[in-house]
């Protein structure tokens, strides 16, 4: 079974995304901080969703750390954001994120990403 890591400091957003992923055959790891996400990433998830705004690190910062590891050089990383500023989108691209998912997450957009990356 494929493994998906979701990192989001907003409990409701985390639970909504978990519920949406229940439609796919995946096991789900959840983190509420960037540090937790980095620790759980050691379990080699096949796909990682990172909220852009977390209290300790941005999703872009977490992604930069992940990309420095051989284990995660090619792991798909998706930014989750409620903002669409040019600077935020640029930071996500520069960090090596593969795509962006905007809140509120639509089931169709999630399905497209799951199909593309898993």
C-alpha positions as CSV (number, residue, x, y, z in Angstrom):
1,X,0.0,0.0,0.0
2,X,1.3,3.5,-0.9
3,X,2.0,5.9,1.9
4,X,1.0,9.6,2.0
5,X,2.3,12.2,4.4
6,X,0.1,15.2,5.2
7,X,1.5,18.1,7.2
8,X,-0.9,20.9,8.2
9,X,-1.1,22.8,11.5
10,X,-4.9,23.3,11.0
11,X,-6.6,20.3,12.5
12,X,-9.8,20.7,10.5
13,X,-7.9,21.0,7.2
14,X,-5.9,17.9,8.1
15,X,-9.0,15.9,8.9
16,X,-10.8,17.0,5.7
17,X,-7.8,16.0,3.6
18,X,-7.6,12.7,5.4
19,X,-11.3,12.0,4.7
20,X,-10.8,12.9,1.1
21,X,-7.8,10.5,0.8
22,X,-10.0,7.7,2.3
23,X,-11.2,7.2,-1.3
24,X,-7.8,6.0,-2.3
25,X,-5.9,2.9,-1.3
26,X,-3.2,4.7,0.8
27,X,-2.0,4.7,4.4
28,X,-1.8,8.1,5.8
29,X,0.8,9.7,8.1
30,X,-0.1,13.1,9.6
31,X,2.0,15.9,11.1
32,X,1.1,19.3,12.5
33,X,4.5,20.9,12.3
34,X,7.4,21.0,9.9
35,X,9.6,19.2,12.3
36,X,7.1,16.4,12.7
37,X,6.8,16.2,8.9
38,X,10.6,15.8,8.6
39,X,10.6,13.0,11.2
40,X,7.7,11.2,9.6
41,X,9.3,11.6,6.1
42,X,11.9,9.1,7.4
43,X,9.1,6.4,6.9
44,X,9.5,7.0,3.1
45,X,6.1,8.2,2.0
46,X,5.3,7.9,-1.7
47,X,3.7,11.4,-1.7
48,X,3.9,14.4,0.6
49,X,1.4,17.2,1.1
50,X,2.8,20.2,3.0
51,X,0.8,23.2,4.2
52,X,2.7,26.3,3.3
53,X,2.1,28.1,6.6
54,X,3.0,26.1,9.7
55,X,4.2,27.6,13.0
56,X,7.8,26.3,13.0
57,X,8.7,26.1,9.3
58,X,7.0,26.9,6.0
59,X,6.2,24.0,3.7
60,X,8.8,25.4,1.3
61,X,11.5,25.2,4.1
62,X,10.4,21.6,4.9
63,X,10.6,20.7,1.2
64,X,14.1,22.2,0.9
65,X,15.2,20.0,3.8
66,X,13.6,17.0,2.2
67,X,15.3,17.6,-1.2
68,X,18.7,17.5,0.4
69,X,18.2,13.9,1.3
70,X,18.8,11.1,-1.3
71,X,15.6,9.4,0.0
72,X,13.4,12.4,-1.1
73,X,15.1,13.8,-4.1
74,X,12.3,12.4,-6.3
75,X,9.4,12.1,-3.8
76,X,6.5,14.2,-5.1
77,X,5.8,17.1,-2.8
78,X,2.6,19.1,-3.1
79,X,2.1,22.5,-1.5
80,X,-1.2,23.1,0.2
81,X,-2.1,26.8,0.5
82,X,-4.9,29.2,1.1
83,X,-2.9,32.0,-0.5
84,X,-1.9,32.5,-4.1
85,X,0.8,35.2,-3.8
86,X,3.5,35.3,-6.4
87,X,6.2,35.2,-3.7
88,X,4.7,32.1,-2.0
89,X,4.3,30.3,-5.4
90,X,7.9,31.2,-6.3
91,X,9.1,29.9,-2.9
92,X,7.3,26.6,-3.5
93,X,8.8,26.2,-7.0
94,X,12.3,27.1,-5.8
95,X,12.1,24.6,-2.9
96,X,11.4,21.8,-5.4
97,X,7.6,21.3,-4.9
98,X,5.9,19.5,-7.7
99,X,2.5,21.2,-7.6
100,X,0.2,23.3,-5.5
101,X,-3.2,22.4,-4.1
102,X,-5.3,25.4,-3.1
103,X,-7.6,25.5,0.0
104,X,-10.4,24.6,0.1
105,X,-9.2,21.5,-1.6
106,X,-11.5,20.3,-4.3
107,X,-12.0,16.5,-4.7
108,X,-11.3,16.8,-8.4
109,X,-8.0,18.6,-8.0
110,X,-6.9,16.1,-5.3
111,X,-7.9,13.2,-7.6
112,X,-5.9,14.6,-10.5
113,X,-2.8,14.9,-8.3
114,X,-3.2,11.4,-6.8
115,X,-3.5,10.0,-10.3
116,X,-0.5,11.9,-11.6
117,X,1.8,11.2,-8.7
118,X,0.7,7.7,-7.5
